[in-house]
Amino acid sequence: MPSMNKRKKEVRMRYRVNLKKTSEGYAVWVPGLPGCWSQGKTEAETLENIADAIKAYLETAEELSKGKISRYVEIRQ
């Protein structure tokens, strides 16, 4: 009998982020995701925060794409 406990396959992605030291800690943004930015007191905290921001950004993009005709394009560098 097939298991009814379906897990979403984990996909690992890497995004380049830019950090800027500020008087309050660090600012960070993702050049490839316009408007996706965060901040933190330490570099480690800032990187954790931007990871959460990226996840939220991608979830929102997925929601906004529902019902739309979409395709995937593969790029090799």
C-alpha positions, 0 to 999 in steps of 0.5 A, spaced: 500 500 500 502 506 498 504 511 503 499 517 504 505 521 507 508 525 501 514 529 503 515 535 498 522 534 495 527 538 498 531 542 493 537 546 495 539 552 491 544 557 492 544 565 491 549 570 491 548 575 496 551 582 497 553 584 504 554 591 506 557 593 513 553 599 517 553 602 523 547 598 526 550 591 523 549 589 516 545 590 510 544 584 505 540 583 498 540 578 493 542 582 486 538 576 482 531 577 486 529 584 486 527 587 492 529 581 496 533 584 502 534 584 510 539 586 515 542 583 522 546 585 527 552 580 525 554 577 519 551 570 521 544 573 523 544 577 517 545 571 512 540 567 516 535 573 515 536 573 508 535 565 507 528 566 510 527 572 506 529 568 500 524 563 502 518 568 503 520 571 496 520 564 492 513 562 496 510 569 494 513 568 486 510 561 486 503 563 489 503 569 484 504 564 478 499 559 480 494 559 474 499 562 469 502 559 463 509 557 466 515 554 463 522 553 466 529 554 462 535 551 463 542 556 463 549 553 463 555 557 465 
